[in-house]
Amino acid sequence: MKRLSKKQKELIKQLTMKGYSINKISSELKIPKSVVYYWYKKFFGKKFKEVQINDNFKEDIGEIVGAFAGDGNFYLDKKYRYRIRFSFSADETEYAKNISEKIKKIYGKPSRIYCYKNVTIVDIYGKKISEHIKSFLTWDKNKTATVRLTKPPSFHSLDFIKGFCRGLFDSDGWTTKNNLMISCISENLMKNLSESLKINDIPHLDTKWKGNDENKPRIAIFLDKKNTLEYMKRIGTSNSKRK
């Protein structure tokens, strides 16, 4: 094969920064994968490992989706890399490690955990990972107010639904006097959670209050002591703060 032109090299660099896989770049530019990989190492100096999603872990996937709905975000950084972050409180380091282990289990790729301004952050890059999460969740411009499942809970497996409940309660819920609670301004997300609890035969109370902002009423789900014990028995928690 002839030597690559300056334009071809630059295209490899730009497409890689946008999150394209080696296979995709090779296919679009009609360049052998070995050549694309060679120039990737030249530009970025690290071994490139494509994400391989393990769909067998339905419950863990549901948990990651629930945790992301509660406390996650992603965006393109200055280098056009897809960055996914989960933000937890400063005293939830062990929970962050648990989420990080599940991410590696599903995607085969390690994440970074660090603390910043009293927040524990789980940080990972990958276009394929962000696309996988977005295949389960959707939202409008304001994620906090509009995030919800792309398909109703009844569409998913029971394992996924259990994981989804656990991830959402663990990331965004709290316990008070042995009662489990969660509140959110996304009404559709709370409807997803309520339906998921019903699928698992866990009684609960749905309520709504205006809070500090009358334009953004909060939807809450409350489990009394008896039903919290039933929840822990059937679904459980990965966050020691919820025990």
C-alpha positions as CSV (number, residue, x, y, z in Angstrom):
1,M,0.0,0.0,0.0
2,K,1.1,3.5,-0.8
3,R,2.1,5.9,2.0
4,L,-0.7,7.8,3.6
5,S,-1.1,11.4,2.5
6,K,-1.1,14.2,5.1
7,K,-4.9,14.5,4.6
8,Q,-5.5,10.8,5.3
9,K,-3.4,11.0,8.5
10,E,-5.4,14.0,9.7
11,L,-8.7,12.3,8.9
12,I,-7.6,9.3,11.0
13,K,-6.8,11.6,13.9
14,Q,-10.0,13.6,13.6
15,L,-12.3,10.5,13.4
16,T,-10.6,8.9,16.3
17,M,-11.1,12.1,18.4
18,K,-14.7,12.0,17.5
19,G,-15.0,8.4,19.0
20,Y,-15.0,6.4,15.7
21,S,-13.8,2.8,16.2
22,I,-10.8,1.4,14.3
23,N,-13.1,-0.8,12.2
24,K,-15.3,2.2,11.3
25,I,-12.3,4.4,10.3
26,S,-10.8,1.6,8.3
27,S,-14.1,1.0,6.5
28,E,-14.8,4.7,5.7
29,L,-11.3,5.6,4.6
30,K,-10.6,2.3,2.8
31,I,-7.4,1.9,4.9
32,P,-6.3,-1.4,6.5
33,K,-7.0,-1.7,10.2
34,S,-3.4,-2.3,11.0
35,V,-2.4,1.0,9.4
36,V,-5.2,2.9,11.3
37,Y,-4.0,1.4,14.6
38,Y,-0.4,2.3,13.8
39,W,-1.3,6.0,13.3
40,Y,-3.6,5.9,16.4
41,K,-0.6,4.9,18.5
42,K,1.5,7.6,16.8
43,F,-1.0,10.3,17.6
44,F,-2.1,9.3,21.1
45,G,0.6,7.1,22.4
46,K,-1.7,4.5,24.1
47,K,-2.9,1.1,23.2
48,F,-6.4,1.4,21.8
49,K,-8.9,-1.2,23.1
50,E,-12.4,-1.2,21.5
51,V,-15.3,-1.6,23.9
52,Q,-16.9,-5.0,23.9
53,I,-20.3,-4.8,25.5
54,N,-21.3,-7.9,27.5
55,D,-25.1,-8.0,27.3
56,N,-25.3,-11.1,29.6
57,F,-25.2,-9.0,32.7
58,K,-28.8,-7.6,32.5
59,E,-29.1,-6.8,36.2
60,D,-25.7,-4.9,36.2
61,I,-26.7,-3.0,33.0
62,G,-30.0,-2.0,34.6
63,E,-28.1,-0.8,37.7
64,I,-25.7,1.3,35.6
65,V,-28.7,2.8,33.7
66,G,-30.5,3.6,36.9
67,A,-27.4,5.2,38.5
68,F,-26.9,7.2,35.3
69,A,-30.5,8.4,35.3
70,G,-30.1,9.5,38.9
71,D,-26.6,11.0,39.0
72,G,-24.9,10.7,35.6
73,N,-24.1,12.9,32.6
74,F,-22.0,12.8,29.4
75,Y,-20.6,15.2,26.9
76,L,-17.9,15.7,24.2
77,D,-14.8,17.2,25.8
78,K,-12.3,19.6,24.1
79,K,-10.6,16.7,22.4
80,Y,-13.9,15.4,21.0
81,R,-13.9,12.4,23.3
82,Y,-17.2,11.1,24.7
83,R,-16.9,11.4,28.5
84,I,-19.3,9.7,30.9
85,R,-19.4,10.7,34.6
86,F,-21.3,9.5,37.6
87,S,-21.3,11.9,40.6
88,F,-21.9,10.8,44.1
89,S,-21.4,12.3,47.6
90,A,-18.0,12.5,49.2
91,D,-18.8,9.6,51.6
92,E,-19.9,7.2,48.9
93,T,-16.4,6.1,47.8
94,E,-17.2,2.4,48.3
95,Y,-20.3,2.8,46.2
96,A,-18.3,4.5,43.5
97,K,-15.9,1.5,43.5
98,N,-18.9,-0.8,43.2
99,I,-20.2,1.1,40.1
100,S,-16.7,1.2,38.6
101,E,-16.4,-2.6,38.9
102,K,-19.8,-3.1,37.2
103,I,-18.7,-0.8,34.4
104,K,-15.6,-2.8,33.8
105,K,-17.6,-6.0,34.0
106,I,-20.1,-4.8,31.3
107,Y,-17.7,-2.8,29.0
108,G,-14.3,-4.5,29.7
109,K,-12.8,-1.0,30.3
110,P,-11.6,0.5,33.6
111,S,-12.9,3.8,34.8
112,R,-11.3,6.4,37.0
113,I,-12.5,7.4,40.5
114,Y,-11.5,10.7,42.0
115,C,-12.9,13.3,44.5
116,Y,-13.5,17.0,43.5
117,K,-15.2,19.6,45.7
118,N,-16.8,17.0,48.1
119,V,-18.0,14.9,45.1
120,T,-16.9,11.4,44.3
121,I,-16.7,11.0,40.5
122,V,-16.6,7.8,38.4
123,D,-15.2,8.9,35.0
124,I,-14.9,6.9,31.8
125,Y,-14.5,7.7,28.1
126,G,-16.2,5.9,25.2
127,K,-18.6,6.7,22.4
128,K,-19.9,3.1,22.4
129,I,-20.6,3.3,26.2
130,S,-22.5,6.5,25.9
131,E,-24.6,5.1,23.0
132,H,-25.3,1.9,24.9
133,I,-26.6,3.9,27.9
134,K,-28.7,6.2,25.6
135,S,-30.3,3.1,24.1
136,F,-32.1,2.7,27.4
137,L,-32.6,6.3,28.4
138,T,-33.8,9.5,26.7
139,W,-34.2,13.1,27.7
140,D,-34.8,16.6,26.3
141,K,-32.6,19.6,26.8
142,N,-32.9,19.5,30.6
143,K,-31.9,16.0,31.6
144,T,-32.8,16.3,35.3
145,A,-36.4,17.3,34.5
146,T,-37.0,15.0,31.5
147,V,-34.9,11.8,31.8
148,R,-36.9,8.6,31.4
149,L,-36.6,5.1,30.0
150,T,-36.9,4.8,26.2
151,K,-39.2,1.8,26.6
152,P,-41.6,1.0,29.4
153,P,-40.3,-1.2,32.3
154,S,-42.6,-4.0,31.1
155,F,-40.5,-4.3,27.9
156,H,-37.4,-5.2,29.9
157,S,-36.3,-8.4,31.7
158,L,-37.0,-8.7,35.4
159,D,-33.2,-8.7,36.1
160,F,-32.8,-5.4,34.3
161,I,-35.8,-3.9,36.2
162,K,-34.3,-5.0,39.5
163,G,-31.0,-3.4,38.6
164,F,-32.7,-0.2,37.4
165,C,-34.5,0.2,40.7
166,R,-31.3,-0.5,42.7
167,G,-29.3,2.0,40.7
168,L,-31.9,4.7,40.9
169,F,-32.5,4.4,44.7
170,D,-28.8,3.9,45.4
171,S,-27.7,7.0,43.5
172,D,-30.6,9.4,44.2
173,G,-32.6,8.0,47.2
174,W,-32.2,8.1,50.9
175,T,-33.4,6.3,54.1
176,T,-35.0,7.9,57.1
177,K,-36.1,6.0,60.2
178,N,-35.8,2.7,58.2
179,N,-38.0,4.1,55.4
180,L,-36.7,4.3,51.8
181,M,-37.5,7.4,49.8
182,I,-36.6,9.1,46.5
183,S,-37.7,12.3,44.9
184,C,-37.1,13.8,41.4
185,I,-38.5,16.5,39.1
186,S,-38.7,14.1,36.2
187,E,-42.3,12.8,36.5
188,N,-41.7,10.2,33.8
189,L,-38.7,8.8,35.5
190,M,-40.7,8.4,38.7
191,K,-43.5,6.7,36.7
192,N,-40.9,4.3,35.4
193,L,-39.7,3.5,38.9
194,S,-43.2,3.1,40.3
195,E,-44.1,0.7,37.5
196,S,-40.8,-1.2,38.1
197,L,-41.7,-1.6,41.8
198,K,-45.2,-2.9,40.9
199,I,-43.6,-5.5,38.6
200,N,-41.6,-6.6,41.6
201,D,-44.7,-6.6,43.8
202,I,-43.4,-4.0,46.2
203,P,-46.1,-1.6,47.6
204,H,-45.2,2.1,47.8
205,L,-46.7,5.5,48.0
206,D,-46.4,8.1,45.2
207,T,-46.8,11.8,46.1
208,K,-46.0,15.2,44.7
209,W,-45.1,18.5,46.3
210,K,-44.0,21.9,45.0
211,G,-40.8,22.3,47.0
212,N,-38.8,25.5,46.7
213,D,-39.6,26.0,43.1
214,E,-43.3,26.1,42.3
215,N,-42.6,25.7,38.5
216,K,-40.8,22.4,39.2
217,P,-42.8,20.2,41.5
218,R,-41.0,17.1,42.9
219,I,-42.4,13.6,42.5
220,A,-41.6,11.3,45.4
221,I,-41.8,7.6,46.1
222,F,-42.0,6.4,49.7
223,L,-41.6,2.9,51.1
224,D,-42.6,2.3,54.8
225,K,-40.5,0.1,57.1
226,K,-42.3,-3.1,56.1
227,N,-42.0,-2.5,52.4
228,T,-38.4,-1.2,52.7
229,L,-37.5,-4.6,54.2
230,E,-39.3,-6.3,51.3
231,Y,-37.4,-4.1,48.8
232,M,-34.1,-5.0,50.4
233,K,-35.0,-8.7,50.3
234,R,-36.1,-8.7,46.6
235,I,-33.8,-6.0,45.1
236,G,-31.2,-5.1,47.6
237,T,-28.6,-2.3,47.6
238,S,-25.0,-1.8,46.4
239,N,-24.7,1.4,48.5
240,S,-24.0,0.9,52.2
241,K,-25.7,4.2,53.0
242,R,-29.1,2.7,52.0
243,K,-28.8,-0.2,54.5
